[in-house]
């Protein structure tokens, strides 16, 4: 799980807590069920069983893989529509090609993020590039859906390519954890992602036995998802492991510790930290449409069927399918 690596001893250190700071307590820990997406690639449904109020402003998140594909096996999605939210695809291992009906696209590879604002409507595809299909290889990533408030539901579609080298890199107070800030701000250090909805998104690697304690905006919710490894979360160290999501209560800081003993093939605790300012508006979701009312979803279906989300480019990518 390389993503972006760095020597934590040379990075800015996250300041420790003040006497008045409080750690956010754990409200729930859930285990994401496994399933399949698109043309058949395995995912963990990270938010399954969690209330929409606890997730707000997030709607959905899949951990894609981690899987070692054999030649000819890699899978992606076919062309499909979105409206009313933003999709964020973060690749830890492997490569994913993206293309959309508004001219956005490119190759998402180790540590890179593509941030697509669907807004008023877009068609897109995410699929392994031909060379990965031919060779096989490791594939591991995350796709997150960030809701848009009513005022931005019909914003113009937008595409952001965030390369791994652009993220803000920080170190924990003890130097035992690397934090990659993709969007939002941690301890005064801002990530490169530009968001309609105020959020923070970061990926941290915590060495065995190390502790990460970082400030978190009190007006944001706070979620910790374990990509790999084992550890504890919150002020009393609730046990948490790969595929589990912790929902945290109110407070000033998030604390995560890595178990001293990790599996040989998972040398550290890898966590995704995410939170944002709740939108607190009605959410009606039907597949790839996330709107405020049922009538808006029906209108999205009508607009999609009428071809109002754009058209496939002449050089449109196509998904790999088994022969």
C-alpha positions as CSV (number, residue, x, y, z in Angstrom):
1,X,0.0,0.0,0.0
2,X,2.5,2.7,-1.1
3,X,0.3,5.7,-1.9
4,X,2.7,8.5,-1.1
5,X,5.6,7.9,1.3
6,X,7.9,10.3,3.1
7,X,10.4,10.5,5.9
8,X,8.2,11.6,8.8
9,X,11.2,13.0,10.7
10,X,11.5,15.8,8.0
11,X,7.9,16.8,7.9
12,X,5.9,19.4,9.9
13,X,4.7,17.9,13.1
14,X,1.0,18.1,14.2
15,X,0.8,20.1,17.4
16,X,-0.3,18.2,20.5
17,X,-3.5,18.9,22.4
18,X,-4.0,22.0,24.7
19,X,-5.3,21.5,28.3
20,X,-8.9,22.4,27.2
21,X,-9.0,20.1,24.2
22,X,-11.2,17.0,24.3
23,X,-10.9,13.8,22.3
24,X,-13.9,12.7,20.3
25,X,-15.5,9.6,21.8
26,X,-16.5,6.6,19.7
27,X,-20.3,6.4,19.0
28,X,-20.3,3.3,16.9
29,X,-18.1,0.8,15.0
30,X,-19.5,-1.1,12.1
31,X,-18.1,-3.7,9.7
32,X,-18.6,-3.1,6.0
33,X,-20.0,-6.0,4.0
34,X,-18.3,-7.2,0.9
35,X,-19.9,-7.0,-2.6
36,X,-19.2,-6.3,-6.2
37,X,-19.5,-3.2,-8.3
38,X,-19.5,-2.3,-12.0
39,X,-18.3,-5.1,-14.2
40,X,-17.5,-7.2,-11.2
41,X,-14.7,-5.8,-9.1
42,X,-14.8,-6.5,-5.3
43,X,-15.6,-3.7,-2.8
44,X,-16.3,-3.2,0.9
45,X,-19.4,-1.1,1.5
46,X,-17.8,1.1,4.1
47,X,-20.9,3.0,5.2
48,X,-23.4,0.1,5.4
49,X,-25.5,0.2,8.5
50,X,-24.6,3.8,9.5
51,X,-27.3,6.4,9.7
52,X,-27.5,9.1,7.0
53,X,-27.4,11.7,9.8
54,X,-24.0,10.4,11.1
55,X,-22.6,10.4,7.6
56,X,-23.8,13.8,6.4
57,X,-22.3,15.3,4.2
58,X,-21.1,12.0,2.8
59,X,-23.5,9.6,1.0
60,X,-21.5,6.4,0.1
61,X,-18.0,4.9,0.2
62,X,-16.5,1.8,-1.3
63,X,-13.1,0.4,-0.6
64,X,-12.2,-1.1,-4.0
65,X,-10.0,-4.2,-3.6
66,X,-7.4,-4.8,-2.2
67,X,-6.9,-7.6,-4.8
68,X,-4.1,-9.1,-6.8
69,X,-5.5,-9.6,-10.3
70,X,-4.3,-12.2,-12.7
71,X,-3.8,-11.3,-16.4
72,X,-7.2,-10.6,-18.0
73,X,-9.0,-10.3,-14.7
74,X,-9.1,-6.5,-13.9
75,X,-12.6,-5.0,-13.9
76,X,-14.1,-1.4,-13.9
77,X,-17.4,0.2,-14.6
78,X,-19.2,0.9,-17.8
79,X,-20.4,4.4,-18.8
80,X,-23.0,5.6,-16.3
81,X,-24.6,8.9,-15.2
82,X,-24.3,11.0,-12.0
83,X,-26.2,14.1,-10.7
84,X,-26.3,16.0,-7.5
85,X,-23.0,15.2,-5.8
86,X,-19.2,14.7,-6.2
87,X,-17.3,11.5,-6.7
88,X,-13.8,11.2,-5.2
89,X,-11.6,8.3,-6.3
90,X,-8.3,7.8,-4.4
91,X,-5.9,5.1,-5.7
92,X,-3.5,3.5,-3.2
93,X,-2.2,0.7,-5.5
94,X,-2.7,0.1,-9.2
95,X,-4.1,2.3,-12.0
96,X,-7.6,3.4,-13.0
97,X,-8.5,5.3,-16.2
98,X,-11.2,7.9,-15.9
99,X,-13.1,9.7,-18.7
100,X,-16.3,11.8,-18.7
101,X,-18.7,13.5,-21.0
102,X,-17.4,17.0,-20.1
103,X,-13.8,16.5,-21.2
104,X,-12.4,15.4,-17.9
105,X,-10.2,12.3,-17.6
106,X,-6.8,10.8,-17.1
107,X,-5.0,8.0,-15.3
108,X,-5.3,7.7,-11.6
109,X,-2.4,5.9,-10.1
110,X,-0.5,5.3,-6.8
111,X,-1.5,8.1,-4.4
112,X,-3.5,10.2,-6.9
113,X,-7.1,11.4,-6.6
114,X,-9.7,12.3,-9.2
115,X,-12.4,14.6,-7.9
116,X,-15.4,14.8,-10.2
117,X,-18.2,17.2,-9.5
118,X,-21.2,15.7,-11.2
119,X,-23.5,18.7,-10.4
120,X,-26.1,19.1,-13.1
121,X,-25.3,15.9,-14.8
122,X,-22.4,13.9,-16.3
123,X,-21.6,10.6,-17.9
124,X,-18.3,8.9,-16.9
125,X,-16.4,5.6,-16.8
126,X,-13.7,4.3,-14.6
127,X,-11.8,1.2,-15.9
128,X,-8.4,-0.4,-15.6
129,X,-6.1,0.6,-18.5
130,X,-5.4,-2.0,-21.2
131,X,-1.9,-2.7,-20.0
132,X,-3.2,-3.5,-16.5
133,X,-5.8,-5.8,-17.9
134,X,-3.0,-7.6,-19.9
135,X,-0.5,-7.9,-17.1
136,X,-2.7,-8.1,-14.0
137,X,-1.4,-6.7,-10.7
138,X,-2.4,-5.1,-7.4
139,X,-5.5,-3.0,-7.4
140,X,-6.6,-1.0,-4.3
141,X,-8.5,2.3,-4.0
142,X,-11.5,4.1,-2.4
143,X,-14.4,5.9,-4.0
144,X,-16.3,8.4,-1.8
145,X,-19.5,10.3,-2.7
146,X,-19.8,13.8,-1.2
147,X,-23.2,15.3,-1.2
148,X,-23.9,18.8,-2.6
149,X,-26.3,21.2,-0.9
150,X,-29.5,22.2,-2.7
151,X,-27.9,25.5,-4.0
152,X,-25.1,23.5,-5.8
153,X,-27.0,20.5,-7.1
154,X,-27.0,21.9,-10.6
155,X,-23.5,23.3,-10.5
156,X,-21.5,23.0,-13.7
157,X,-19.6,19.6,-13.9
158,X,-16.0,19.9,-13.0
159,X,-12.9,17.6,-12.9
160,X,-9.9,17.9,-10.7
161,X,-6.8,15.7,-11.0
162,X,-4.8,15.6,-7.8
163,X,-1.5,13.9,-8.1
164,X,0.0,12.2,-5.2
165,X,2.9,14.7,-5.0
166,X,0.4,17.5,-4.5
167,X,-1.1,16.4,-1.2
168,X,0.0,18.1,2.1
169,X,2.3,15.8,4.1
170,X,2.4,16.0,7.9
171,X,3.8,13.9,10.8
172,X,2.3,13.0,14.1
173,X,3.7,14.5,17.2
174,X,5.8,11.4,17.9
175,X,6.9,11.0,14.3
176,X,5.3,7.6,14.1
177,X,2.5,8.5,11.7
178,X,2.4,10.0,8.2
179,X,-0.7,12.0,7.3
180,X,-1.6,12.9,3.7
181,X,-4.1,15.7,3.5
182,X,-6.1,15.4,0.3
183,X,-8.8,18.0,1.0
184,X,-9.6,20.4,3.8
185,X,-7.2,21.4,6.6
186,X,-5.4,19.8,9.5
187,X,-3.5,21.9,12.0
188,X,-3.3,24.8,9.5
189,X,-2.1,22.7,6.6
190,X,-4.5,22.6,3.6
191,X,-4.8,19.8,1.0
192,X,-5.2,20.6,-2.7
193,X,-8.8,19.4,-3.2
194,X,-11.3,22.1,-4.0
195,X,-14.7,21.3,-2.6
196,X,-18.2,22.7,-2.8
197,X,-19.1,21.2,0.6
198,X,-16.6,22.0,3.4
199,X,-14.9,18.7,4.3
200,X,-11.5,17.2,5.3
201,X,-10.2,14.0,3.8
202,X,-6.9,12.5,4.8
203,X,-5.0,9.2,4.7
204,X,-2.7,8.2,7.5
205,X,-0.1,5.4,7.9
206,X,0.5,4.7,11.6
207,X,3.6,2.6,12.5
208,X,3.1,-0.3,15.0
209,X,2.7,1.0,18.5
210,X,2.5,4.6,17.4
211,X,-0.2,7.1,18.2
212,X,-1.9,9.8,16.0
213,X,-3.7,12.6,17.8
214,X,-4.8,15.4,15.5
215,X,-7.1,18.4,15.7
216,X,-10.5,18.2,14.0
217,X,-13.0,21.0,13.3
218,X,-15.7,20.9,15.9
219,X,-18.4,21.8,13.4
220,X,-17.6,18.7,11.3
221,X,-18.6,15.2,11.8
222,X,-15.7,12.7,12.2
223,X,-15.3,9.2,10.6
224,X,-12.3,6.8,10.8
225,X,-12.2,4.0,8.3
226,X,-9.5,1.3,8.5
227,X,-8.1,0.4,5.2
228,X,-5.6,-2.1,6.6
229,X,-4.2,-3.3,9.9
230,X,-5.4,-3.2,13.5
231,X,-5.5,-0.6,16.3
232,X,-7.6,1.5,18.7
233,X,-9.7,4.6,18.2
234,X,-11.0,7.3,20.6
235,X,-9.9,8.2,24.1
236,X,-10.4,4.7,25.5
237,X,-8.9,2.9,22.5
238,X,-11.9,1.0,21.1
239,X,-10.5,-1.9,19.0
240,X,-10.8,-1.4,15.2
241,X,-9.5,-3.3,12.2
242,X,-9.6,-3.6,8.5
243,X,-13.0,-2.9,6.9
244,X,-14.4,-1.2,10.0
245,X,-15.8,2.4,10.3
246,X,-15.8,4.4,13.5
247,X,-18.3,7.2,13.9
248,X,-17.0,9.7,16.5
249,X,-18.9,12.1,18.7
250,X,-18.3,15.8,19.4
251,X,-14.9,17.1,20.5
252,X,-11.7,18.8,19.4
253,X,-9.4,16.0,18.4
254,X,-9.2,12.5,17.0
255,X,-6.9,9.8,18.5
256,X,-5.9,6.6,16.8
257,X,-3.3,4.1,18.0
258,X,-1.7,1.2,16.0
259,X,-1.4,-2.2,17.7
260,X,2.3,-3.1,18.3
261,X,1.7,-6.4,16.5
262,X,0.5,-6.2,12.9
263,X,0.2,-9.0,10.3
264,X,3.3,-9.6,8.3
265,X,1.7,-8.6,5.0
266,X,0.2,-5.4,6.6
267,X,3.1,-3.7,8.4
268,X,1.2,-0.7,9.6
269,X,-2.2,0.6,10.4
270,X,-3.7,2.5,7.4
271,X,-6.7,4.7,8.1
272,X,-8.9,7.1,6.1
273,X,-10.0,10.2,8.1
274,X,-13.0,12.1,6.8
275,X,-15.5,14.6,8.1
276,X,-17.4,17.6,6.9
277,X,-20.0,20.2,7.8
278,X,-23.4,18.5,7.8
279,X,-25.7,19.9,5.1
280,X,-28.9,18.9,7.0
281,X,-31.2,18.8,3.9
282,X,-33.5,16.0,2.7
283,X,-31.6,13.3,0.7
284,X,-33.4,11.2,-1.9
285,X,-31.0,8.8,-3.6
286,X,-31.8,6.5,-6.5
287,X,-28.7,4.8,-7.9
288,X,-26.4,7.4,-9.3
289,X,-28.7,10.4,-8.5
290,X,-28.5,12.1,-5.1
291,X,-31.2,14.8,-4.9
292,X,-33.5,16.5,-2.3
293,X,-36.8,15.3,-3.6
294,X,-38.4,12.3,-5.4
295,X,-39.5,14.6,-8.2
296,X,-35.9,15.8,-8.7
297,X,-34.8,12.1,-9.0
298,X,-37.5,11.5,-11.6
299,X,-36.4,14.6,-13.5
300,X,-32.8,13.3,-13.4
301,X,-34.0,10.0,-14.9
302,X,-35.9,11.8,-17.6
303,X,-32.9,14.1,-18.4
304,X,-30.6,11.1,-18.6
305,X,-32.9,9.2,-20.9
306,X,-33.2,12.3,-23.1
307,X,-29.5,12.6,-23.5
308,X,-29.1,15.8,-21.5
309,X,-26.0,14.6,-19.5
310,X,-23.8,14.9,-22.5
311,X,-22.5,12.3,-25.0
312,X,-19.7,9.9,-25.1
313,X,-16.5,11.3,-26.7
314,X,-15.3,9.9,-30.0
315,X,-12.4,8.2,-28.3
316,X,-14.6,6.8,-25.5
317,X,-12.9,4.2,-23.2
318,X,-14.7,0.9,-22.9
319,X,-14.6,-1.5,-20.0
320,X,-12.9,-4.9,-20.1
321,X,-15.3,-7.8,-20.2
322,X,-14.6,-11.5,-19.9
323,X,-14.7,-13.3,-23.2
